[in-house]
């Protein structure tokens, strides 16, 4: 999955937040829905401008960010 074909960042759209290309649906909204347990079908129903590959691109984008950025986590908490 080449997420860069489906994700765009434009300072004039959604305050420069990463969005699904050609929409105003922010990647964070897609990821929030996935994290809340919604499936692809439910997300597509809520956001009809999206395609299944857009959801996959959002996940690939998040994976790329996770590889590039350290997010502090509490010490001493076993996973």
Secondary structure, DSSP 4 states (H G I P E B T S, - for coil): --GGGTEE--TTSGGG--EETTS--BHHHHHHHHHTT--HHHHHHH-TT--HHHHHHHHHHHHHHHHH------TT---
